[in-house]
Amino acid sequence: MFIKNTWYIAAWAHHVTDKPRARTICNEAVVLFRDKATAKVSALEDRCCHRGTPLRFGEVVEEGLQCGYHGMVFDCAGTCVHIPGQATIPKQARVRAFPVVEKDEFIWIWMGDPESADASKILDYPWHNDYKKWPHKHEMYRVEADYMLMVDNLMDLTHLGYVHKTTIGGNPKVHIDAQMPVTPKETGLHYIRWMLDSMPPPSYVKAAGFKGNVDRWQEFEYFAPGYIIQWSGALDTGRGATQNREQDGGFQLRLFHGLTPETENTCYYFWSTANGYRQDDPEATEQLFREIDRAFQEDKGIVEAQSAMLRKTGAARLVDIVSARARVHMRRTVHRILAADAAPSPAAVASAAVPAK
């Protein structure tokens, strides 16, 4: 089951043009496009109501999205506004439209009840709007795994010392011994990991040229069901990082992680990395992106292998360990929201209670 009454990322904003772009989200086929006149993004069910042809094979015209099979045109609300050779348009000639919002370089989509789509509930990521202080690059992977397995991966960072030995990882014991207070929240959680007086990982040395040990942090804020805002960095040991992380020099980056379910066993992983240490050096931003891309490809490979194994064996014999406390809370939060999402709305309950005439 999927949480439907929530905002998911459908695409990076610049990937949606006046050419139809298909997505499958929560097992539903969607097509995205920009209006020719206003450049506003729309999202429709990727299925023409005439013969069921996917609308992604059509083209954007002045009136909307034209089906590539028999030329019917649908506006941004999903209403058919033109049928070639036919003056009268049946009322049922329409396709489902999904609420969409363009914000912070993302295209957000609402797959549930459109009446409940509140754009103010979309999380803020202002760092995408500040290229001067936080120059950044972004990517999207299609991952052959349940999106929740990718969220699990981000909730238990003790894997860094094993999966990412040559990039962002470092010594496994440093990660296991990290101080990590976890603060539960209504719609997620917050935690910060401190690895004090530790050897910097290879990626940090490449970026900032550390010569000795550092005080390193990883701050994560999780928003259910699939979004994590991360601020990571390091300062030379002795500079008082725990009292003040906002210092010149050293190393810091911001990462956004967004997981959108495609099907029960596949998902889209939207991520961006922002350079907060050598902002005037474009090569630093490129180098950081390459390092993070390499590390995240390692995550992708191991989670896809995990997913394939779990599809064969199931999860009945899995064991939780102490490092999983953030992941366990995350799962509980998602299960609670999923149960509330599946419950009938008060309006539906009231309607069902009205006796038939």
C-alpha positions in Angstrom: 0.0 0.0 0.0 1.1 3.6 -0.7 0.4 6.8 1.2 -1.7 8.7 -1.3 -2.6 11.9 0.5 0.9 13.4 0.5 3.1 15.3 -1.8 5.6 13.3 -3.9 8.4 14.6 -6.2 7.4 13.8 -9.8 10.4 15.3 -11.6 13.1 18.0 -11.5 11.5 21.2 -12.8 13.8 21.6 -15.8 13.0 18.1 -16.9 9.4 19.0 -17.6 9.1 20.9 -20.9 6.5 21.2 -23.7 7.2 17.6 -24.5 5.2 15.0 -22.6 7.2 13.2 -19.8 5.8 10.0 -18.5 6.1 8.8 -14.9 4.6 5.9 -12.9 3.9 7.0 -9.3 2.3 4.7 -6.7 1.5 2.3 -9.6 -0.4 5.0 -11.5 0.6 6.2 -15.0 1.0 10.0 -15.1 2.1 12.3 -17.9 3.6 15.7 -17.2 3.9 18.7 -19.5 4.1 22.5 -19.6 1.4 24.7 -21.1 2.7 26.5 -24.2 1.3 29.9 -23.2 1.9 30.0 -19.5 4.7 27.4 -19.0 2.7 26.1 -16.1 3.2 22.4 -15.3 0.2 20.0 -15.5 -0.2 16.3 -14.7 -2.8 14.0 -16.3 -3.5 10.3 -16.2 -1.4 8.8 -19.0 -4.4 7.2 -20.6 -6.7 8.7 -23.3 -10.4 8.2 -22.5 -11.1 7.2 -26.1 -9.1 4.1 -26.7 -6.8 3.9 -23.7 -3.7 5.1 -25.6 -0.9 6.5 -23.4 -1.0 10.3 -23.8 2.8 10.4 -23.6 2.8 9.5 -27.3 1.0 12.8 -28.0 2.2 16.4 -28.2 1.6 19.7 -26.5 -0.5 22.1 -28.5 -2.0 25.5 -27.8 -5.1 24.1 -26.2 -3.4 21.4 -24.1 -2.1 17.8 -24.6 -3.1 16.2 -27.8 -3.5 12.4 -28.0 -1.1 10.9 -30.5 -3.6 8.3 -31.7 -6.8 10.2 -32.8 -6.0 13.8 -32.0 -8.3 14.5 -29.0 -7.0 17.4 -26.9 -7.2 17.6 -23.1 -6.6 20.8 -21.1 -4.7 21.1 -17.8 -7.8 20.1 -15.9 -8.2 16.9 -17.9 -11.2 18.1 -19.8 -11.4 17.2 -23.5 -11.6 20.5 -25.4 -11.3 19.2 -29.0 -12.3 16.2 -30.9 -11.3 16.2 -34.6 -14.4 16.2 -36.9 -16.8 16.4 -34.0 -18.5 19.5 -32.7 -20.1 18.1 -29.6 -17.9 16.8 -26.8 -19.4 14.3 -24.4 -19.2 15.2 -20.7 -17.5 12.0 -19.9 -14.7 12.8 -22.3 -12.0 13.7 -19.7 -9.1 12.2 -17.9 -8.0 12.5 -14.3 -5.8 15.5 -13.5 -3.5 15.6 -10.5 -2.6 18.7 -8.4 1.0 19.8 -9.1 3.2 22.5 -7.6 6.6 23.8 -8.8 8.8 24.7 -5.9 12.5 24.8 -5.1 13.4 23.2 -8.5 11.0 20.3 -7.9 7.7 19.3 -9.4 5.5 18.0 -6.6 2.4 15.9 -7.3 -0.5 14.9 -5.1 -1.8 11.3 -5.9 -4.7 11.3 -3.4 -8.0 13.2 -2.9 -7.5 16.5 -4.7 -9.6 18.3 -2.2 -7.0 17.6 0.4 -4.1 18.9 -1.6 -2.6 21.7 0.6 0.4 23.3 -1.0 1.5 24.8 2.3 2.3 21.3 3.5 5.1 20.9 0.9 8.5 21.1 2.7 10.8 24.0 2.1 14.3 23.6 0.6 15.6 27.1 0.2 19.2 26.1 -0.5 18.1 25.3 -4.1 17.4 29.0 -4.5 20.9 30.2 -3.4 23.4 29.3 -6.0 25.9 31.9 -4.7 26.2 30.4 -1.2 25.2 26.8 -2.0 26.2 26.0 -5.7 24.7 22.6 -6.4 24.0 19.8 -8.8 21.3 17.2 -8.8 20.4 13.8 -10.2 17.6 11.1 -10.2 18.1 7.4 -10.2 15.5 4.8 -10.9 16.0 2.1 -8.2 14.9 -1.5 -8.4 13.7 -1.5 -4.8 10.9 -0.5 -2.5 11.3 3.2 -1.7 11.2 2.4 2.0 14.4 0.4 1.8 16.2 3.4 0.5 14.8 5.5 3.4 16.0 2.7 5.7 19.4 3.1 4.3 19.5 6.7 5.2 18.2 6.2 8.7 21.1 3.9 9.7 24.4 5.4 8.8 26.6 2.8 10.4 26.7 1.3 6.9 29.0 4.1 5.8 32.2 2.6 7.1 31.5 -0.7 5.2 29.7 0.4 2.0 31.6 3.7 1.4 35.1 2.9 2.5 36.8 4.8 -0.3 34.4 7.8 -0.5 32.4 9.3 2.3 32.7 6.4 4.8 35.8 6.3 6.9 36.6 4.0 9.8 33.6 1.7 10.7 34.2 2.0 14.4 33.9 5.8 14.2 30.4 5.5 12.8 29.4 2.8 15.3 30.7 4.9 18.3 29.1 8.2 17.0 27.1 10.2 19.4 23.6 10.3 18.0 20.6 11.7 19.9 17.3 11.1 18.1 14.4 13.4 18.5 11.0 12.0 17.3 8.6 14.4 15.7 4.9 14.1 14.6 5.8 13.7 10.9 9.3 12.4 11.2 12.4 12.7 13.2 15.7 14.6 13.7 19.1 13.3 14.6 22.7 14.5 14.5 25.7 12.3 14.6 29.0 13.5 16.0 32.3 11.8 15.2 34.8 13.7 17.3 38.5 13.7 16.8 38.2 11.2 13.9 40.1 10.6 10.7 38.4 12.3 7.8 37.1 10.1 5.0 38.7 10.2 1.5 36.1 12.5 0.0 36.5 15.1 2.7 40.3 15.1 2.3 39.9 15.6 -1.5 37.6 18.5 -0.9 39.2 20.4 2.0 42.7 19.0 2.2 42.5 18.0 5.9 45.9 17.0 7.3 44.8 15.6 10.6 41.8 14.5 12.6 38.5 16.4 12.4 35.3 16.9 14.4 32.6 15.6 11.9 28.8 15.9 12.0 25.9 14.5 10.0 22.6 16.2 10.7 19.5 14.6 9.3 15.8 15.7 9.4 13.4 13.2 8.1 9.9 14.1 6.8 7.5 11.2 6.2 7.1 9.4 3.9 10.3 9.8 1.9 12.3 13.0 2.4 15.5 13.7 4.2 17.4 17.1 4.5 21.0 16.6 5.4 23.7 18.9 6.6 27.2 17.3 6.9 30.6 18.7 7.5 33.8 18.7 9.4 36.3 21.1 11.1 39.8 20.5 12.3 39.7 19.1 15.8 40.1 21.9 18.3 38.1 24.5 16.5 35.0 24.1 18.6 32.7 22.5 16.0 30.1 21.4 18.5 29.6 25.0 19.7 29.7 26.6 16.2 29.5 24.7 12.9 29.1 28.0 10.9 32.8 28.7 10.6 34.9 29.5 7.5 37.3 26.8 6.4 36.8 23.1 6.8 34.2 21.3 4.9 30.4 21.3 4.7 27.7 20.2 2.2 24.0 20.0 2.1 22.2 17.1 0.6 18.6 16.5 -0.3 17.2 13.0 -0.5 13.7 12.4 -2.0 12.2 9.0 -2.5 9.1 8.6 -4.7 7.4 5.1 -5.1 7.0 4.0 -8.6 5.7 0.5 -7.9 5.9 -1.8 -4.9 9.4 -2.8 -5.9 10.8 0.3 -7.7 11.2 3.9 -6.9 12.8 7.2 -8.0 15.6 8.7 -5.9 15.9 12.4 -6.4 19.0 13.9 -4.8 21.1 17.0 -4.9 24.4 18.0 -3.4 25.4 21.6 -2.5 29.0 22.8 -2.0 29.4 24.9 1.1 33.1 25.2 1.3 34.6 26.4 -2.0 31.6 28.2 -3.5 33.6 30.2 -6.0 35.2 27.2 -7.5 33.0 25.4 -10.0 35.4 22.4 -10.1 34.8 21.9 -6.4 31.1 21.6 -7.0 31.7 19.2 -9.8 34.2 17.1 -7.7 31.7 17.0 -4.8 29.0 15.8 -7.2 31.2 13.1 -8.6 32.2 11.8 -5.2 28.6 11.8 -3.9 27.3 10.2 -7.1 29.9 7.4 -6.7 28.8 6.8 -3.1 25.1 6.8 -3.9 25.7 4.4 -6.7 27.2 2.1 -4.0 24.0 2.6 -2.0 21.8 1.8 -5.0 23.7 -1.4 -5.8 23.5 -2.8 -2.3 19.8 -1.8 -1.7 18.8 -3.3 -5.0 20.6 -6.6 -4.0 18.9 -6.5 -0.6 15.5 -5.9 -2.3 16.0 -8.9 -4.7 16.8 -11.1 -1.7 13.9 -10.0 0.4 11.5 -10.6 -2.5 12.7 -14.2 -2.5 13.0 -14.8 1.3 10.6 -12.3 3.0 11.4 -10.2 6.0 10.2 -12.6 8.8 13.6 -13.5 10.0 15.2 -10.1 10.1 16.6 -8.8 13.4 16.8 -5.2 14.7 20.0 -4.0 16.3 20.7 -0.9 18.4 21.9 1.2 15.5 18.5 0.9 13.9 16.7 3.1 16.4 16.1 6.0 14.0 15.0 3.5 11.3 12.5 1.9 13.7 11.0 5.2 14.6 10.8 6.2 10.9 8.9 3.0 10.1 6.5 3.5 13.0 5.7 7.0 11.8 5.1 5.8 8.2 2.8 2.9 9.4 0.8 5.4 11.5 0.4 7.8 8.6 -0.5 4.9 6.2 -3.2 3.8 8.6 -4.7 7.3 8.8 -4.4 7.7 5.0 -6.4 4.4 4.5 -9.1 5.4 6.9 -12.3 6.8 5.4 -12.6 10.6 5.6 -15.2 12.1 7.9 -17.2 13.2 4.9 -17.3 9.6 3.5 -18.4 8.3 6.9 -21.1 10.9 7.1 -22.3 10.1 3.6 -22.4 6.4 4.3 -24.5 7.0 7.4 -27.3 8.8 5.5 -30.1 6.3 4.9 -31.0 5.6 1.3 -34.3 7.1 0.2 
